[in-house]
Amino acid sequence: MKEIIEARLRALRAMMKEAHIDATVIPQTDPHHSEYIADHWQVRRWLSGFTGSAGSLVLTADKALLWTDSRYFLQAAQQLEGTGIALMKEGLPDTPSINEHLASSLSQGAVVGIDGNLFSISETAEMRSDLEKHHISLDTHFDVIDRIWSDRPELPDAPVFIHEVKYSGEEASSKITKILEASGQHGATSILVSALDEIAWILNIRSRDVKCNPVATAFLYLSPLGSTLFIKEEKLSADLVQYLADNGVKTAPYTTLHTFLASLPESATVLIEAPRTSQAVLDTLGSRAIAGASPVPMLKAIKNEVQIAGIRSAMEHDGAALVAAFMEIERMLSDGEKLTELAVSEILTRFRSRQPHYFDESFETIAGYGPHGAIVHYSATEESSSTVEPHGLLLIDSGAQYFTGTTDITRTICVGTPTEEERRDFTLVMKGHIALGTAIFPEGTCGIQLDALARQFLWKEGLSYLHGTGHGVGHFLNVHEGPQSIRLNYMPAPLTPGMLTSNEPGLYRTGVHGIRCENLVLTVQAFTTEFGNFYRFETMTLFPFDRSLFDTSLMTTEEISWVNGYHAMVYDRLLPLLDNDQAAWLREKTLPL
C-alpha cells in the first residue's frame, strides 16, 4: 500500500507543478459538506489510505501532512505508517491549524490551490484572509482529481423513494412554505439547499447513495416561482417525478446546477448558508447571493409528534433486537465459540434486520475489544479484528435506520470478571451519564452549558475524554445532525423540545480499554415558573447497562435509584416483544443494583 500511496501523491504533485500550485488541501467532504460521503468523493481516503470520516490532507512539494481529531489519533497513526504522510493531531495545543502551517511554511508569493466545490464559503474566506496576511494567494479552481484517479467511482445512482407522511408527519409542500417564509425574513426570494439530509427531510424522500445515511445526491432550489431538484434523473421513477411535481418541484440534471444559477436574473436573491454552501456556488451566484442562517436545520431538528411516536417504536424494536443479539454473544462466549469483533457486528445486523421497518445500519458498528475499545471510532477489518476472550471489556457502539426513526447506542460490557479499575472507570463514566440525563435547565440553554455535567466526575480524578458528549440525531436520516450538540466548544443552537440528542461520555486508556455509555435523549418540557420554561431530557434508548460494572460504593442513592428505574422501564417496555427465554434474560439484566 505504501508504494501505491506514494505513486498517487507523486501524480498529484505533478498536477500541482503544472498549475503552478505550491500547496493543496484535500478535505474529507463533498460539494454538500457531508460528514459521510459517497465513494465518488472519497478523494482524501484514496490519496492517503486513511479511512476515518474526518480529516484533511495537505500536500506540498516535499511534505504530506494529515490533520484529524482525537477520535482518530490511534487509527490514523496505524493507517499512515509507512506512507510518508505525517499525522497532525488536531485540537492539541502544540498542533498548528492548517492555515497556520501553510502561512508559516510557504514563501511570500506562493499559491495554495483548492477545489472550491469542497470548501464552504466560510472556510474559503477564513483561509484566504489568513494566507493573504502572509502574501500567499488562494486559487479555488484547482480540481484535477479526475486526471489522476482513472477508475474513480461514478456519482451514486441508487433509486429514490418516498418517505411516507405516516412516518414523517408533515407534507413536503408544508415544509417548503415554512422555509420560503423564513427565507424571506433575510430579504431572499429563494433559497439553495446543499445538505443532503436537509433535502431528504424537506421533500420526504430517501435513497441509498451514502452508506448508512438514507439520502440522495442532489441540490434543491426553492422559490415561490418554481422549485427545482438537481439530481441524476435516472434515479427517479415516473411516480416519484409526479410526486415532486405535486409538491411544486421539477427536476433537472445534477450537473446543471451552476448553469441554472448563472442564468438567474441579476435581481434574484438566493439565501445561502456560508458554512454549508460551497465557494463554487458563491462564485457562480455573485451578488445574487444573500448569506444568512438557513431555517432548515432547526425545523428539521425539532421532531413532530408523529416522528416522536415513531422514535419510541424504533427504540422498542431496536432494544428487542439487542436482547437477542447480546444473548447470542453471551452464548458463543459461554460455549467457547470463536467470537471476533467483526462477528459482533454481523450478529447485531442480523437481529436488527428482522425487526419491522428496518432499513439499514445507521453507521458501521464499532465493536472494540480491550485496547481496540480505546480507539474512539475504531472500525474492525479482516486484518485487525480481534477475538473476544473471556476477560476484559468490549465496547459496542451501533445503531440502525428504521422507517420510524434512527437509533444510536453504546454499551460497554465485561466478558469476564471485572477488575477494580474497570468498575471504577465505568462507574465514573456512568455518574456523568446520569448527571446529564437528569439535568433540568432553562429555555435557551445550549449544549456547552451542560457538557461539564457529564465530565465532572472524571475531571475530579484527573481523567477526561476529548470527543463531544452529545450530537443531534436525525429521523430516519443521518445519525449525526445539527444544529444542537453537547460539547466543550460553543454551538449556539439552544436545546429545544423535540430535539433528539445523544448522551455519551466516555473514558479511554490507550492500550488497555475504552468505555462509553450512550443513550439518546429527547428534550421535553419539565415545568414553568415565574422564571420561565424549564426543560429536561426523556431517555429514549431501551437496553440495560452491564450491572457487573457498577461500583455502588462510588454512587449516591439517587444515582442507584436512576439506574434501577431505567432498568425497570427497559424491562416493561421491551417485555411485549420478547419470547420467554429473552424475557428471562432481560429480567436478570435489569435486577436492581
LUMDOGU-189194 format. One record per residue (C-alpha): x, y, z; residue number from 1; residue in one letter. Coordinates in nm, 3 decimals. Layout:
N
c1, c2, c3, n, res
X, Y, Z, NUM, a;
...
***
This chain:
593
c1, c2, c3, n, res
0.000, 0.000, 0.000, 1, m;
0.290, 0.233, 0.074, 2, k;
0.404, 0.228, -0.287, 3, e;
0.051, 0.292, -0.412, 4, i;
0.004, 0.596, -0.187, 5, i;
0.345, 0.733, -0.286, 6, e;
0.256, 0.698, -0.655, 7, a;
-0.075, 0.880, -0.609, 8, r;
0.093, 1.166, -0.425, 9, l;
0.357, 1.193, -0.699, 10, r;
0.082, 1.219, -0.959, 11, a;
-0.091, 1.497, -0.764, 12, l;
0.237, 1.682, -0.719, 13, r;
0.289, 1.669, -1.095, 14, a;
-0.052, 1.834, -1.141, 15, m;
0.043, 2.097, -0.884, 16, m;
0.367, 2.175, -1.063, 17, k;
0.189, 2.205, -1.396, 18, e;
-0.068, 2.450, -1.247, 19, a;
0.200, 2.646, -1.051, 20, h;
0.044, 2.543, -0.720, 21, i;
0.275, 2.528, -0.416, 22, d;
0.037, 2.354, -0.175, 23, a;
-0.304, 2.194, -0.187, 24, t;
-0.556, 2.089, 0.077, 25, v;
-0.778, 1.783, 0.025, 26, i;
-1.069, 1.770, 0.275, 27, p;
-1.286, 1.473, 0.360, 28, q;
-1.614, 1.601, 0.222, 29, t;
-1.826, 1.651, -0.090, 30, d;
-1.996, 1.953, -0.252, 31, p;
-2.278, 1.911, 0.003, 32, h;
-2.038, 1.928, 0.300, 33, h;
-2.149, 1.589, 0.425, 34, s;
-1.984, 1.408, 0.713, 35, e;
-2.026, 1.070, 0.545, 36, y;
-1.971, 1.070, 0.172, 37, i;
-2.027, 0.852, -0.133, 38, a;
-1.732, 0.666, -0.285, 39, d;
-1.710, 0.919, -0.570, 40, h;
-1.597, 1.185, -0.321, 41, w;
-1.354, 0.972, -0.116, 42, q;
-1.058, 1.165, -0.257, 43, v;
-0.867, 1.209, 0.069, 44, r;
-0.909, 0.840, 0.153, 45, r;
-0.786, 0.741, -0.194, 46, w;
-0.482, 0.968, -0.172, 47, l;
-0.378, 0.887, 0.186, 48, s;
-0.512, 0.543, 0.277, 49, g;
-0.665, 0.687, 0.596, 50, f;
-1.029, 0.579, 0.623, 51, t;
-1.155, 0.798, 0.909, 52, g;
-1.459, 1.018, 0.849, 53, s;
-1.281, 1.341, 0.948, 54, a;
-0.952, 1.493, 0.844, 55, g;
-0.771, 1.683, 0.569, 56, s;
-0.458, 1.608, 0.369, 57, l;
-0.210, 1.889, 0.298, 58, v;
0.043, 1.835, 0.022, 59, l;
0.342, 2.050, -0.074, 60, t;
0.636, 1.976, -0.300, 61, a;
0.820, 1.797, -0.021, 62, d;
0.574, 1.724, 0.260, 63, k;
0.248, 1.539, 0.314, 64, a;
0.056, 1.603, 0.637, 65, l;
-0.281, 1.479, 0.760, 66, l;
-0.488, 1.663, 1.021, 67, w;
-0.754, 1.468, 1.212, 68, t;
-0.922, 1.491, 1.551, 69, d;
-0.887, 1.289, 1.868, 70, s;
-1.135, 1.023, 1.762, 71, r;
-0.888, 0.904, 1.502, 72, y;
-0.541, 0.961, 1.651, 73, f;
-0.469, 0.591, 1.701, 74, l;
-0.638, 0.479, 1.379, 75, q;
-0.461, 0.741, 1.169, 76, a;
-0.123, 0.658, 1.320, 77, a;
-0.170, 0.295, 1.222, 78, q;
-0.303, 0.358, 0.871, 79, q;
-0.048, 0.627, 0.780, 80, l;
0.251, 0.425, 0.895, 81, e;
0.497, 0.384, 0.610, 82, g;
0.317, 0.617, 0.369, 83, t;
0.537, 0.919, 0.427, 84, g;
0.233, 1.116, 0.548, 85, i;
0.281, 1.272, 0.890, 86, a;
-0.006, 1.284, 1.140, 87, l;
-0.105, 1.622, 1.279, 88, m;
-0.315, 1.582, 1.594, 89, k;
-0.583, 1.846, 1.553, 90, e;
-0.702, 2.024, 1.865, 91, g;
-0.387, 1.976, 2.071, 92, l;
-0.214, 2.294, 2.193, 93, p;
0.111, 2.228, 2.006, 94, d;
-0.058, 2.144, 1.674, 95, t;
-0.094, 2.440, 1.437, 96, p;
-0.407, 2.473, 1.227, 97, s;
-0.379, 2.401, 0.857, 98, i;
-0.390, 2.772, 0.780, 99, n;
-0.120, 2.846, 1.038, 100, e;
0.101, 2.576, 0.895, 101, h;
0.060, 2.699, 0.538, 102, l;
0.124, 3.058, 0.639, 103, a;
0.444, 2.970, 0.825, 104, s;
0.587, 2.713, 0.583, 105, s;
0.523, 2.876, 0.243, 106, l;
0.716, 3.166, 0.099, 107, s;
0.568, 3.501, 0.002, 108, q;
0.411, 3.480, -0.342, 109, g;
0.322, 3.113, -0.302, 110, a;
-0.013, 2.981, -0.426, 111, v;
-0.241, 2.740, -0.238, 112, v;
-0.481, 2.552, -0.464, 113, g;
-0.814, 2.407, -0.352, 114, i;
-1.127, 2.275, -0.520, 115, d;
-1.392, 2.538, -0.446, 116, g;
-1.663, 2.272, -0.463, 117, n;
-1.521, 2.108, -0.149, 118, l;
-1.473, 2.416, 0.069, 119, f;
-1.753, 2.615, 0.221, 120, s;
-1.779, 2.990, 0.176, 121, i;
-1.680, 3.041, 0.539, 122, s;
-1.380, 2.810, 0.518, 123, e;
-1.260, 2.974, 0.199, 124, t;
-1.292, 3.327, 0.338, 125, a;
-1.101, 3.233, 0.652, 126, e;
-0.826, 3.060, 0.456, 127, m;
-0.791, 3.348, 0.212, 128, r;
-0.773, 3.601, 0.494, 129, s;
-0.512, 3.400, 0.687, 130, d;
-0.294, 3.347, 0.380, 131, l;
-0.314, 3.699, 0.241, 132, e;
-0.166, 3.834, 0.564, 133, k;
0.149, 3.648, 0.461, 134, h;
0.125, 3.745, 0.092, 135, h;
0.013, 3.395, -0.011, 136, i;
-0.269, 3.369, -0.263, 137, s;
-0.555, 3.121, -0.286, 138, l;
-0.672, 2.955, -0.611, 139, d;
-1.020, 2.799, -0.566, 140, t;
-1.027, 2.626, -0.906, 141, h;
-0.770, 2.351, -0.854, 142, f;
-0.976, 2.042, -0.942, 143, d;
-0.754, 1.779, -1.104, 144, v;
-0.850, 1.453, -0.933, 145, i;
-1.029, 1.311, -1.237, 146, d;
-0.700, 1.335, -1.426, 147, r;
-0.512, 1.109, -1.183, 148, i;
-0.791, 0.886, -1.044, 149, w;
-0.859, 0.688, -1.360, 150, s;
-1.104, 0.440, -1.204, 151, d;
-1.287, 0.692, -0.986, 152, r;
-1.636, 0.567, -0.893, 153, p;
-1.926, 0.731, -1.071, 154, e;
-2.176, 0.952, -0.892, 155, l;
-2.419, 0.727, -0.699, 156, p;
-2.734, 0.620, -0.879, 157, d;
-2.945, 0.445, -0.615, 158, a;
-3.322, 0.483, -0.670, 159, p;
-3.511, 0.747, -0.474, 160, v;
-3.826, 0.659, -0.281, 161, f;
-4.089, 0.849, -0.082, 162, i;
-4.076, 0.855, 0.297, 163, h;
-4.447, 0.842, 0.364, 164, e;
-4.625, 1.104, 0.572, 165, v;
-4.737, 0.834, 0.815, 166, k;
-4.370, 0.828, 0.919, 167, y;
-4.260, 1.188, 0.852, 168, s;
-4.569, 1.359, 0.995, 169, g;
-4.571, 1.655, 0.752, 170, e;
-4.617, 1.704, 0.379, 171, e;
-4.327, 1.834, 0.172, 172, a;
-4.534, 2.125, 0.044, 173, s;
-4.596, 2.241, 0.401, 174, s;
-4.224, 2.237, 0.479, 175, k;
-4.140, 2.429, 0.161, 176, i;
-4.390, 2.700, 0.254, 177, t;
-4.235, 2.740, 0.601, 178, k;
-3.883, 2.753, 0.460, 179, i;
-3.965, 3.017, 0.199, 180, l;
-4.145, 3.230, 0.457, 181, e;
-3.844, 3.216, 0.687, 182, a;
-3.604, 3.283, 0.399, 183, s;
-3.797, 3.598, 0.314, 184, g;
-3.701, 3.739, 0.653, 185, q;
-3.344, 3.760, 0.520, 186, h;
-3.465, 3.954, 0.215, 187, g;
-3.425, 3.650, -0.009, 188, a;
-3.677, 3.545, -0.273, 189, t;
-3.537, 3.190, -0.289, 190, s;
-3.301, 2.951, -0.111, 191, i;
-3.045, 2.696, -0.227, 192, l;
-3.018, 2.386, -0.009, 193, v;
-2.698, 2.183, -0.047, 194, s;
-2.705, 1.949, 0.254, 195, a;
-2.830, 1.605, 0.152, 196, l;
-3.011, 1.530, 0.477, 197, d;
-3.192, 1.864, 0.459, 198, e;
-3.308, 1.790, 0.104, 199, i;
-3.427, 1.444, 0.207, 200, a;
-3.617, 1.590, 0.502, 201, w;
-3.777, 1.875, 0.306, 202, i;
-3.905, 1.656, 0.022, 203, l;
-3.976, 1.341, 0.227, 204, n;
-3.751, 1.138, 0.000, 205, i;
-3.483, 0.882, 0.081, 206, r;
-3.222, 0.679, -0.107, 207, s;
-2.906, 0.471, -0.055, 208, r;
-2.647, 0.700, -0.213, 209, d;
-2.437, 0.717, 0.104, 210, v;
-2.373, 0.409, 0.314, 211, k;
-2.583, 0.413, 0.632, 212, c;
-2.728, 0.759, 0.552, 213, n;
-3.056, 0.728, 0.357, 214, p;
-3.000, 1.034, 0.138, 215, v;
-2.992, 1.115, -0.234, 216, a;
-2.715, 1.315, -0.401, 217, t;
-2.884, 1.637, -0.511, 218, a;
-2.917, 2.013, -0.477, 219, f;
-3.253, 2.182, -0.412, 220, l;
-3.352, 2.530, -0.523, 221, y;
-3.672, 2.659, -0.362, 222, l;
-3.862, 2.959, -0.494, 223, s;
-4.225, 3.074, -0.494, 224, p;
-4.189, 3.097, -0.872, 225, l;
-4.091, 2.733, -0.903, 226, g;
-3.857, 2.491, -0.729, 227, s;
-3.602, 2.255, -0.884, 228, t;
-3.431, 1.938, -0.764, 229, l;
-3.093, 1.888, -0.933, 230, f;
-3.035, 1.514, -0.937, 231, i;
-2.940, 1.224, -1.163, 232, k;
-3.279, 1.189, -1.324, 233, e;
-3.243, 0.816, -1.392, 234, e;
-3.274, 0.773, -1.014, 235, k;
-3.636, 0.887, -1.030, 236, l;
-3.935, 0.676, -1.127, 237, s;
-4.229, 0.833, -1.310, 238, a;
-4.430, 0.818, -0.988, 239, d;
-4.154, 1.000, -0.799, 240, l;
-4.134, 1.272, -1.064, 241, v;
-4.511, 1.316, -1.037, 242, q;
-4.490, 1.325, -0.658, 243, y;
-4.235, 1.604, -0.675, 244, l;
-4.444, 1.793, -0.929, 245, a;
-4.745, 1.766, -0.698, 246, d;
-4.532, 1.944, -0.438, 247, n;
-4.426, 2.216, -0.682, 248, g;
-4.081, 2.076, -0.758, 249, v;
-3.947, 1.997, -1.105, 250, k;
-3.622, 1.813, -1.177, 251, t;
-3.304, 1.888, -1.370, 252, a;
-2.974, 1.701, -1.416, 253, p;
-2.738, 1.718, -1.118, 254, y;
-2.457, 1.863, -1.329, 255, t;
-2.664, 2.161, -1.448, 256, t;
-2.680, 2.342, -1.114, 257, l;
-2.421, 2.607, -1.194, 258, h;
-2.566, 2.671, -1.539, 259, t;
-2.905, 2.726, -1.378, 260, f;
-2.769, 2.957, -1.109, 261, l;
-2.576, 3.160, -1.365, 262, a;
-2.897, 3.208, -1.567, 263, s;
-3.091, 3.361, -1.278, 264, l;
-3.173, 3.730, -1.329, 265, p;
-2.949, 3.981, -1.155, 266, e;
-3.249, 4.085, -0.946, 267, s;
-3.279, 3.736, -0.794, 268, a;
-3.185, 3.699, -0.427, 269, t;
-3.081, 3.350, -0.314, 270, v;
-3.030, 3.264, 0.053, 271, l;
-2.722, 3.051, 0.110, 272, i;
-2.568, 2.943, 0.440, 273, e;
-2.198, 3.028, 0.429, 274, a;
-2.073, 2.739, 0.648, 275, p;
-2.274, 2.480, 0.449, 276, r;
-2.254, 2.606, 0.090, 277, t;
-1.952, 2.566, -0.136, 278, s;
-1.738, 2.853, -0.255, 279, q;
-1.808, 2.741, -0.612, 280, a;
-2.177, 2.826, -0.564, 281, v;
-2.092, 3.175, -0.441, 282, l;
-1.857, 3.223, -0.735, 283, d;
-2.148, 3.144, -0.968, 284, t;
-2.417, 3.347, -0.788, 285, l;
-2.207, 3.655, -0.723, 286, g;
-2.416, 3.949, -0.599, 287, s;
-2.736, 3.743, -0.617, 288, r;
-2.630, 3.552, -0.305, 289, a;
-2.753, 3.653, 0.041, 290, i;
-2.557, 3.485, 0.318, 291, a;
-2.764, 3.403, 0.625, 292, g;
-2.873, 3.130, 0.862, 293, a;
-3.083, 2.869, 0.689, 294, s;
-3.412, 2.792, 0.867, 295, p;
-3.390, 2.425, 0.769, 296, v;
-3.160, 2.277, 1.040, 297, p;
-3.375, 2.396, 1.330, 298, m;
-3.701, 2.296, 1.159, 299, l;
-3.559, 1.950, 1.090, 300, k;
-3.413, 1.905, 1.438, 301, a;
-3.743, 1.961, 1.620, 302, i;
-3.931, 1.636, 1.570, 303, k;
-4.309, 1.642, 1.540, 304, n;
-4.543, 1.415, 1.736, 305, e;
-4.561, 1.155, 1.458, 306, v;
-4.183, 1.135, 1.444, 307, q;
-4.151, 1.115, 1.823, 308, i;
-4.402, 0.830, 1.836, 309, a;
-4.204, 0.659, 1.561, 310, g;
-3.879, 0.703, 1.753, 311, i;
-4.031, 0.539, 2.060, 312, r;
-4.141, 0.245, 1.844, 313, s;
-3.798, 0.222, 1.680, 314, a;
-3.630, 0.217, 2.022, 315, m;
-3.852, -0.069, 2.138, 316, e;
-3.779, -0.281, 1.831, 317, h;
-3.411, -0.192, 1.847, 318, d;
-3.400, -0.291, 2.213, 319, g;
-3.566, -0.623, 2.137, 320, a;
-3.312, -0.690, 1.863, 321, a;
-3.027, -0.608, 2.101, 322, l;
-3.161, -0.851, 2.361, 323, v;
-3.146, -1.130, 2.104, 324, a;
-2.804, -1.018, 1.980, 325, a;
-2.641, -0.989, 2.321, 326, f;
-2.788, -1.325, 2.420, 327, m;
-2.618, -1.475, 2.114, 328, e;
-2.289, -1.304, 2.203, 329, i;
-2.308, -1.442, 2.556, 330, e;
-2.396, -1.791, 2.429, 331, r;
-2.098, -1.801, 2.194, 332, m;
-1.861, -1.693, 2.469, 333, l;
-2.012, -1.942, 2.715, 334, s;
-1.983, -2.227, 2.462, 335, d;
-1.624, -2.139, 2.381, 336, g;
-1.702, -2.049, 2.021, 337, e;
-1.474, -1.805, 1.846, 338, k;
-1.620, -1.454, 1.858, 339, l;
-1.446, -1.177, 1.668, 340, t;
-1.517, -0.805, 1.656, 341, e;
-1.648, -0.845, 1.302, 342, l;
-1.875, -1.128, 1.417, 343, a;
-2.024, -0.898, 1.682, 344, v;
-2.116, -0.652, 1.408, 345, s;
-2.271, -0.927, 1.196, 346, e;
-2.479, -1.054, 1.489, 347, i;
-2.620, -0.708, 1.560, 348, l;
-2.713, -0.650, 1.197, 349, t;
-2.868, -0.996, 1.165, 350, r;
-3.108, -0.950, 1.457, 351, f;
-3.191, -0.587, 1.378, 352, r;
-3.273, -0.671, 1.017, 353, s;
-3.553, -0.900, 1.140, 354, r;
-3.735, -0.610, 1.305, 355, q;
-4.030, -0.427, 1.143, 356, p;
-3.944, -0.115, 0.939, 357, h;
-3.568, -0.194, 0.936, 358, y;
-3.374, -0.029, 0.652, 359, f;
-3.001, -0.032, 0.726, 360, d;
-2.735, 0.034, 0.986, 361, e;
-2.712, 0.400, 1.088, 362, s;
-2.331, 0.375, 1.087, 363, f;
-2.072, 0.100, 1.076, 364, e;
-2.073, -0.082, 1.408, 365, t;
-1.783, -0.008, 1.639, 366, i;
-1.701, -0.328, 1.825, 367, a;
-1.375, -0.272, 2.010, 368, g;
-1.241, -0.540, 2.242, 369, y;
-0.980, -0.450, 2.502, 370, g;
-0.727, -0.197, 2.363, 371, p;
-0.937, -0.150, 2.048, 372, h;
-1.210, -0.001, 2.264, 373, g;
-0.976, 0.291, 2.333, 374, a;
-0.980, 0.383, 1.962, 375, i;
-1.284, 0.609, 1.968, 376, v;
-1.406, 0.545, 1.613, 377, h;
-1.243, 0.206, 1.567, 378, y;
-1.354, 0.007, 1.264, 379, s;
-1.261, -0.360, 1.259, 380, a;
-1.118, -0.507, 0.939, 381, t;
-1.033, -0.866, 0.846, 382, e;
-0.674, -0.787, 0.941, 383, e;
-0.743, -0.605, 1.269, 384, s;
-1.047, -0.791, 1.401, 385, s;
-0.961, -0.924, 1.746, 386, s;
-1.102, -1.237, 1.902, 387, t;
-1.303, -1.164, 2.216, 388, v;
-1.154, -1.350, 2.512, 389, e;
-1.339, -1.434, 2.838, 390, p;
-1.192, -1.132, 3.018, 391, h;
-1.172, -0.755, 2.972, 392, g;
-1.413, -0.503, 2.825, 393, l;
-1.599, -0.499, 2.495, 394, l;
-1.727, -0.163, 2.371, 395, l;
-2.013, -0.183, 2.121, 396, i;
-2.137, 0.135, 1.951, 397, d;
-2.407, 0.063, 1.696, 398, s;
-2.734, 0.181, 1.551, 399, g;
-2.997, 0.125, 1.288, 400, a;
-3.214, 0.308, 1.040, 401, q;
-3.583, 0.228, 1.065, 402, y;
-3.856, 0.400, 0.865, 403, f;
-3.982, 0.509, 1.208, 404, t;
-3.656, 0.653, 1.340, 405, g;
-3.279, 0.634, 1.379, 406, t;
-3.104, 0.466, 1.672, 407, t;
-2.754, 0.502, 1.816, 408, d;
-2.647, 0.321, 2.132, 409, i;
-2.319, 0.236, 2.302, 410, t;
-2.280, -0.026, 2.569, 411, r;
-1.962, -0.140, 2.739, 412, t;
-1.978, -0.493, 2.874, 413, i;
-1.742, -0.708, 3.074, 414, c;
-1.676, -1.050, 2.922, 415, v;
-1.533, -1.195, 3.240, 416, g;
-1.491, -1.085, 3.600, 417, t;
-1.437, -0.708, 3.607, 418, p;
-1.129, -0.563, 3.769, 419, t;
-1.143, -0.287, 4.028, 420, e;
-1.011, -0.037, 3.773, 421, e;
-1.271, -0.140, 3.512, 422, e;
-1.556, -0.098, 3.760, 423, r;
-1.423, 0.235, 3.884, 424, r;
-1.375, 0.374, 3.534, 425, d;
-1.716, 0.254, 3.421, 426, f;
-1.891, 0.397, 3.726, 427, t;
-1.728, 0.739, 3.685, 428, l;
-1.848, 0.750, 3.325, 429, v;
-2.199, 0.644, 3.428, 430, m;
-2.215, 0.907, 3.701, 431, k;
-2.160, 1.168, 3.430, 432, g;
-2.416, 0.999, 3.205, 433, h;
-2.675, 1.010, 3.482, 434, i;
-2.595, 1.370, 3.576, 435, a;
-2.652, 1.486, 3.221, 436, l;
-2.955, 1.265, 3.165, 437, g;
-3.129, 1.402, 3.476, 438, t;
-3.044, 1.769, 3.417, 439, a;
-3.313, 2.035, 3.433, 440, i;
-3.228, 2.356, 3.250, 441, f;
-3.395, 2.683, 3.147, 442, p;
-3.515, 2.769, 2.797, 443, e;
-3.228, 2.898, 2.585, 444, g;
-2.966, 2.664, 2.730, 445, t;
-2.701, 2.544, 2.481, 446, c;
-2.502, 2.222, 2.498, 447, g;
-2.180, 2.385, 2.618, 448, i;
-2.361, 2.488, 2.936, 449, q;
-2.443, 2.124, 3.018, 450, l;
-2.132, 1.946, 2.894, 451, d;
-1.939, 1.972, 3.221, 452, a;
-2.214, 1.779, 3.398, 453, l;
-2.102, 1.466, 3.215, 454, a;
-1.729, 1.526, 3.270, 455, r;
-1.719, 1.645, 3.632, 456, q;
-1.660, 1.308, 3.799, 457, f;
-1.379, 1.221, 3.558, 458, l;
-1.219, 1.563, 3.596, 459, w;
-1.210, 1.526, 3.974, 460, k;
-0.991, 1.219, 3.923, 461, e;
-0.767, 1.380, 3.662, 462, g;
-0.942, 1.193, 3.378, 463, l;
-1.114, 1.319, 3.065, 464, s;
-1.219, 1.245, 2.707, 465, y;
-1.169, 1.461, 2.400, 466, l;
-1.484, 1.398, 2.194, 467, h;
-1.817, 1.574, 2.231, 468, g;
-2.070, 1.444, 2.481, 469, t;
-2.376, 1.468, 2.257, 470, g;
-2.480, 1.515, 1.895, 471, h;
-2.816, 1.562, 1.730, 472, g;
-2.976, 1.260, 1.563, 473, v;
-3.198, 1.264, 1.255, 474, g;
-3.531, 1.090, 1.198, 475, h;
-3.464, 0.808, 0.951, 476, f;
-3.176, 1.031, 0.844, 477, l;
-2.815, 1.097, 0.938, 478, n;
-2.711, 0.968, 1.277, 479, v;
-2.521, 1.294, 1.328, 480, h;
-2.713, 1.615, 1.268, 481, e;
-2.720, 1.970, 1.398, 482, g;
-2.772, 2.234, 1.492, 483, p;
-2.757, 2.127, 1.858, 484, q;
-2.473, 1.948, 2.027, 485, s;
-2.335, 1.897, 2.378, 486, i;
-1.964, 1.968, 2.378, 487, r;
-1.692, 2.189, 2.522, 488, l;
-1.684, 2.435, 2.232, 489, n;
-1.968, 2.678, 2.181, 490, y;
-2.250, 2.584, 1.946, 491, m;
-2.525, 2.849, 1.954, 492, p;
-2.834, 2.633, 1.895, 493, a;
-3.040, 2.602, 2.216, 494, p;
-3.168, 2.263, 2.326, 495, l;
-3.535, 2.281, 2.232, 496, t;
-3.829, 2.044, 2.295, 497, p;
-3.846, 1.788, 2.016, 498, g;
-3.468, 1.761, 1.967, 499, m;
-3.313, 1.414, 1.982, 500, l;
-2.956, 1.419, 2.115, 501, t;
-2.703, 1.162, 2.232, 502, s;
-2.569, 1.138, 2.587, 503, n;
-2.234, 0.960, 2.557, 504, e;
-1.950, 1.036, 2.797, 505, p;
-1.651, 0.804, 2.781, 506, g;
-1.304, 0.719, 2.907, 507, l;
-1.021, 0.571, 2.701, 508, y;
-0.699, 0.422, 2.836, 509, r;
-0.466, 0.370, 2.540, 510, t;
-0.359, 0.008, 2.508, 511, g;
-0.594, -0.102, 2.788, 512, v;
-0.965, -0.042, 2.733, 513, h;
-1.232, 0.203, 2.627, 514, g;
-1.561, 0.281, 2.799, 515, i;
-1.855, 0.471, 2.655, 516, r;
-2.216, 0.473, 2.775, 517, c;
-2.465, 0.618, 2.527, 518, e;
-2.838, 0.672, 2.525, 519, n;
-3.042, 0.901, 2.304, 520, l;
-3.244, 1.163, 2.490, 521, v;
-3.538, 1.380, 2.383, 522, l;
-3.563, 1.737, 2.509, 523, t;
-3.907, 1.785, 2.668, 524, v;
-4.088, 2.041, 2.882, 525, q;
-4.023, 1.999, 3.256, 526, a;
-4.221, 2.284, 3.413, 527, f;
-4.280, 2.657, 3.402, 528, t;
-4.219, 2.900, 3.687, 529, t;
-4.211, 3.278, 3.721, 530, e;
-3.853, 3.242, 3.585, 531, f;
-3.971, 3.090, 3.258, 532, g;
-3.979, 2.750, 3.091, 533, n;
-3.755, 2.471, 3.215, 534, f;
-3.667, 2.161, 3.014, 535, y;
-3.538, 1.812, 3.087, 536, r;
-3.435, 1.502, 2.895, 537, f;
-3.650, 1.196, 2.836, 538, e;
-3.431, 0.889, 2.781, 539, t;
-3.543, 0.714, 2.463, 540, m;
-3.293, 0.426, 2.426, 541, t;
-3.405, 0.096, 2.575, 542, l;
-3.134, -0.151, 2.674, 543, f;
-2.968, -0.230, 3.008, 544, p;
-2.619, -0.132, 3.119, 545, f;
-2.386, -0.405, 3.245, 546, d;
-2.476, -0.436, 3.615, 547, r;
-2.148, -0.615, 3.694, 548, s;
-1.951, -0.299, 3.614, 549, l;
-2.120, -0.071, 3.866, 550, f;
-1.927, 0.009, 4.182, 551, d;
-2.213, 0.120, 4.405, 552, t;
-1.970, 0.241, 4.671, 553, s;
-1.893, 0.533, 4.439, 554, l;
-2.259, 0.609, 4.374, 555, m;
-2.520, 0.816, 4.553, 556, t;
-2.861, 0.680, 4.646, 557, t;
-3.013, 0.894, 4.373, 558, e;
-2.777, 0.753, 4.108, 559, e;
-2.852, 0.395, 4.209, 560, i;
-3.223, 0.476, 4.201, 561, s;
-3.189, 0.617, 3.849, 562, w;
-3.021, 0.300, 3.721, 563, v;
-3.285, 0.081, 3.884, 564, n;
-3.568, 0.295, 3.749, 565, g;
-3.420, 0.298, 3.399, 566, y;
-3.377, -0.079, 3.401, 567, h;
-3.735, -0.128, 3.522, 568, a;
-3.858, 0.088, 3.233, 569, m;
-3.646, -0.109, 2.985, 570, v;
-3.793, -0.437, 3.108, 571, y;
-4.152, -0.315, 3.099, 572, d;
-4.124, -0.159, 2.752, 573, r;
-3.942, -0.449, 2.586, 574, l;
-4.127, -0.738, 2.752, 575, l;
-4.418, -0.749, 2.499, 576, p;
-4.169, -0.801, 2.214, 577, l;
-3.974, -1.089, 2.375, 578, l;
-4.017, -1.464, 2.396, 579, d;
-3.990, -1.643, 2.730, 580, n;
-3.614, -1.703, 2.716, 581, d;
-3.547, -1.346, 2.616, 582, q;
-3.773, -1.214, 2.890, 583, a;
-3.590, -1.424, 3.149, 584, a;
-3.252, -1.297, 3.024, 585, w;
-3.368, -0.936, 3.039, 586, l;
-3.519, -0.987, 3.385, 587, r;
-3.178, -1.090, 3.515, 588, e;
-3.002, -0.799, 3.341, 589, k;
-3.241, -0.545, 3.492, 590, t;
-3.249, -0.663, 3.853, 591, l;
-3.198, -0.376, 4.100, 592, p;
-2.841, -0.285, 4.192, 593, l;
***
